[in-house]
Amino acid sequence: MPALPTLLLTVMVMVAFAGNSLLGRAALGRTGIDPASFTAIRVGSAALATWGLVRLRPGRSAVSGDWGSAAALMVYAGAFSFAYVQLPVGAGALLLFPAVQATMVLGGLWRGERLGPAQVAGLLLALAGLVLLVRPGAAAAGSAPPPLTPALLMIASGAAWGVYSLRGLGSADPAGATAGNFLRASVLALGLGLACHARLHLDPAGCGYAVVSGALASGPIYALWYRTMRGLRAVTAAGVQLSVPVLSALGGVVLLGEAFSLRMMAASVVILGGIALVLADRAGAKLPVKKVEMER
């Protein structure tokens, strides 16, 4: 069972992850900002925030990270932004985090982790809850299924975030690695902006959402996530992220006026129950069959 501080930090991170979905949808669905500009401002703000945190800490101000993690981070952020132009927040989160979960479970198994019986049951139960939530066509969004291209972009975003999270499992310096990854991703984000220069459009409210998303809900939170994962196995880290679609869908109802469904409530109970099983059963031993160096 993860220690109490790890559980509390995990809850904080999951709420911030859901907040990013809400901020992204509010900016890209309700203001005039384009997705490339939103991505560049979000990533740049996160880079400045994390770099500042690293510079302020006593005794150790170096940034680290690597281009592989930065590329995964950029794919996540860019695909996320382009998808949320059309996807409601609930539908987007429901596509994003199952892709995260699948990527991280596969990565954890490849690294030698094993699942206990209760963890298998918990993951299946949580996935069943997600199916229940998605079956009416993204319950938080209405009856129509999400459009295909944005849905595929959001799945790609989730897979990239899963890769980024897996690479963070071995980080010796979470804050320094996050700062370095965001600084590198900022260069890639500028390249995206140049590629989309003909369609760039800045909007004051959209820019504000991007800054809040980057400087508050992304950069520092991702450093915290890297630190939190020291106390979690990859499969456990994947399982807890299944709570984010629930939080995002409920936030969409309360803050963005998306439709409420009793099926959403039932699915939320099923998902959270599955996550409780994932966290409670630590019987599966971590077998270092294959070791992968994630951070140098």
C-alpha positions in Angstrom: 0.0 0.0 0.0 1.5 3.4 -1.0 2.4 5.6 2.0 0.0 8.4 3.0 2.1 11.2 1.6 2.3 9.4 -1.8 -1.5 9.0 -1.7 -2.1 12.7 -0.9 0.3 13.8 -3.6 -1.3 11.5 -6.1 -4.7 13.0 -5.4 -3.3 16.5 -5.9 -1.8 15.5 -9.2 -5.0 13.8 -10.5 -7.0 16.9 -9.7 -4.5 19.0 -11.6 -4.6 16.6 -14.6 -8.4 17.0 -14.7 -7.9 20.8 -14.4 -5.8 20.7 -17.5 -8.6 19.1 -19.5 -11.0 21.7 -18.3 -8.6 24.6 -19.1 -7.8 23.2 -22.5 -11.4 22.7 -23.5 -12.4 26.1 -22.1 -9.6 27.8 -24.2 -9.9 25.9 -27.4 -13.7 25.4 -27.4 -14.8 28.8 -26.1 -12.1 31.4 -27.1 -10.4 32.3 -30.4 -7.0 30.9 -29.6 -5.6 28.3 -32.1 -4.2 25.0 -30.8 -0.6 25.7 -31.9 -0.5 28.9 -30.0 -2.2 27.4 -27.0 0.4 24.6 -27.0 3.4 27.0 -27.4 2.2 29.3 -24.6 1.3 26.4 -22.3 4.7 24.6 -22.8 6.6 27.9 -22.6 4.9 28.9 -19.4 5.6 25.5 -17.9 9.2 25.7 -18.9 9.6 29.1 -17.2 7.8 28.0 -14.1 9.8 24.8 -13.6 13.1 26.5 -14.5 12.4 29.1 -11.9 11.6 26.5 -9.3 14.9 24.7 -10.0 16.9 27.9 -9.8 15.4 28.8 -6.5 16.1 25.6 -4.7 19.1 25.5 -2.5 22.3 23.7 -3.5 21.1 22.2 -6.8 20.1 24.3 -9.7 21.0 22.2 -12.7 18.3 21.0 -15.2 18.4 17.6 -16.7 15.9 15.7 -18.8 16.4 14.4 -22.4 15.1 14.9 -25.9 13.2 11.6 -25.9 11.1 12.7 -22.9 10.7 16.2 -24.4 9.4 14.7 -27.7 6.9 12.5 -25.8 5.8 15.6 -23.8 5.4 17.7 -27.0 3.4 15.0 -28.8 1.1 14.8 -25.7 0.6 18.6 -25.5 0.2 19.2 -29.2 -2.2 16.3 -29.9 -4.1 17.3 -26.7 -4.6 20.8 -28.0 -5.7 20.0 -31.5 -8.1 17.3 -30.2 -9.8 19.7 -27.8 -10.8 22.0 -30.5 -13.8 19.7 -31.2 -14.0 17.3 -28.2 -16.0 18.1 -25.1 -13.9 17.8 -21.9 -15.5 14.6 -20.7 -15.1 12.8 -24.0 -11.6 14.0 -24.3 -10.5 12.7 -20.9 -12.3 9.4 -21.5 -10.2 8.9 -24.6 -7.0 10.3 -23.2 -6.5 8.3 -19.9 -7.5 4.8 -21.1 -4.7 5.3 -23.6 -2.4 6.4 -20.8 -3.4 3.4 -18.7 -2.9 0.9 -21.6 0.5 2.3 -22.4 1.7 2.3 -18.8 0.4 -1.2 -18.0 2.2 -2.6 -21.1 5.3 -0.7 -20.2 5.2 -2.0 -16.6 4.7 -5.6 -17.7 7.6 -5.2 -20.1 9.8 -3.9 -17.3 9.1 -7.1 -15.3 6.2 -6.0 -13.0 3.5 -8.6 -12.2 -0.1 -8.2 -11.3 -1.7 -9.7 -8.2 -5.2 -11.2 -8.6 -6.9 -8.2 -7.0 -5.0 -5.8 -9.2 -6.2 -7.6 -12.3 -9.7 -7.5 -11.0 -9.4 -3.8 -10.2 -8.0 -2.9 -13.6 -10.8 -4.9 -15.3 -13.4 -3.2 -13.1 -12.1 0.2 -13.8 -12.0 -0.4 -17.5 -15.5 -1.8 -17.4 -16.5 1.5 -15.7 -14.9 3.4 -18.6 -16.8 1.3 -21.1 -20.0 2.1 -19.2 -19.2 5.8 -19.3 -18.4 5.8 -23.0 -21.2 3.6 -24.2 -23.8 6.3 -24.5 -21.4 8.3 -26.7 -19.4 10.0 -24.0 -22.0 10.5 -21.3 -20.8 13.9 -20.4 -21.0 15.1 -23.9 -24.3 13.8 -25.2 -25.4 10.9 -27.4 -23.3 11.4 -30.5 -19.9 9.6 -30.7 -16.8 11.8 -30.7 -15.5 12.7 -34.2 -12.8 10.3 -35.4 -9.8 12.5 -36.1 -9.9 14.4 -32.8 -10.6 11.1 -31.0 -7.4 9.5 -32.6 -5.4 12.6 -31.7 -6.5 12.3 -28.1 -5.6 8.6 -28.0 -2.2 9.5 -29.4 -1.8 12.2 -26.8 -2.6 9.6 -24.1 -0.1 7.1 -25.4 2.6 9.9 -25.5 1.8 10.8 -21.9 2.1 7.2 -20.9 5.5 7.0 -22.4 6.5 10.3 -20.7 5.3 8.9 -17.3 7.2 5.7 -17.8 10.4 7.5 -18.6 9.9 9.4 -15.3 9.8 6.3 -13.2 13.6 6.3 -12.9 14.2 10.0 -12.5 16.7 10.9 -9.8 15.9 14.6 -9.9 12.2 15.1 -10.8 12.2 18.9 -10.8 15.4 19.2 -12.8 14.2 16.6 -15.3 10.8 18.3 -15.8 12.5 21.7 -16.3 14.9 20.3 -18.9 12.1 18.4 -20.7 9.9 21.5 -20.9 12.7 23.7 -22.0 13.5 21.2 -24.8 9.8 20.9 -25.6 9.5 24.7 -25.9 11.9 24.5 -28.9 9.6 21.9 -30.5 6.6 24.0 -29.7 8.1 27.0 -31.5 8.6 24.7 -34.5 4.9 23.7 -34.4 4.0 27.4 -34.3 6.1 28.2 -37.3 4.6 25.2 -39.2 1.1 26.6 -38.4 1.9 30.3 -38.8 -0.8 30.9 -41.3 -3.5 29.9 -38.8 -2.1 31.4 -35.6 -4.6 33.5 -33.6 -4.1 34.9 -30.2 -7.0 35.6 -27.8 -6.5 37.3 -24.4 -8.7 34.8 -22.5 -7.2 31.8 -24.4 -3.7 33.0 -23.6 -4.6 33.3 -20.0 -6.0 29.8 -19.9 -2.7 28.6 -21.5 -0.5 30.4 -19.0 -2.5 28.9 -16.0 -2.4 25.5 -17.6 1.3 25.6 -18.2 2.6 27.5 -15.1 0.3 26.0 -12.5 -1.3 22.8 -13.7 1.4 21.5 -15.9 5.1 22.3 -15.1 5.2 22.1 -11.3 2.6 19.4 -11.3 4.5 17.2 -13.7 7.6 17.6 -11.5 5.4 16.5 -8.6 4.2 13.5 -10.6 7.7 12.4 -11.4 8.4 12.6 -7.6 5.2 10.8 -6.7 5.9 7.9 -9.0 8.9 7.0 -6.9 6.3 5.5 -4.5 4.2 3.8 -7.2 4.7 0.9 -9.6 4.0 1.6 -13.2 0.8 -0.4 -13.1 -0.4 1.4 -10.0 0.5 4.8 -11.6 -1.6 3.8 -14.6 -4.5 2.7 -12.5 -4.9 5.8 -10.5 -5.0 8.0 -13.6 -8.3 6.3 -14.5 -9.8 8.6 -11.9 -9.1 11.6 -14.1 -11.9 11.0 -16.6 -14.3 11.0 -13.7 -13.0 14.2 -12.3 -12.9 15.8 -15.7 -16.4 14.8 -16.6 -17.8 16.0 -13.3 -15.8 19.3 -13.7 -17.3 19.6 -17.2 -20.8 19.3 -15.7 -20.2 21.8 -12.9 -17.9 24.4 -14.6 -18.7 24.1 -18.4 -22.3 23.1 -18.3 -22.0 19.7 -19.9 -24.8 17.2 -19.6 -25.2 15.2 -16.4 -26.0 11.4 -16.5 -26.9 8.9 -13.9 -24.8 6.5 -15.9 -21.8 8.8 -15.4 -22.3 8.6 -11.6 -22.6 4.8 -11.7 -19.5 4.5 -13.9 -17.6 6.8 -11.5 -18.4 4.5 -8.6 -17.2 1.5 -10.6 -14.0 3.2 -11.8 -13.1 4.4 -8.3 -13.8 1.0 -6.9 -11.5 -0.6 -9.4 -8.8 1.9 -8.5 -9.2 1.1 -4.8 -8.4 -2.5 -5.6 -5.4 -1.5 -7.7 -4.0 0.5 -4.8 -4.8 -2.0 -2.1 -3.2 -5.1 -3.7 0.5 -4.9 -3.7 0.9 -8.6 -3.9 2.4 -8.6 -7.4 6.2 -8.5 -6.9 8.3 -6.2 -9.0 10.6 -8.5 -10.9 13.4 -6.7 -12.6 13.4 -9.0 -15.6 14.2 -6.1 -17.9 15.7 -2.9 -16.7 15.4 0.2 -18.7 17.5 3.3 -17.9 15.0 6.2 -18.2 17.1 9.1 -17.1 20.8 9.6 -17.5 
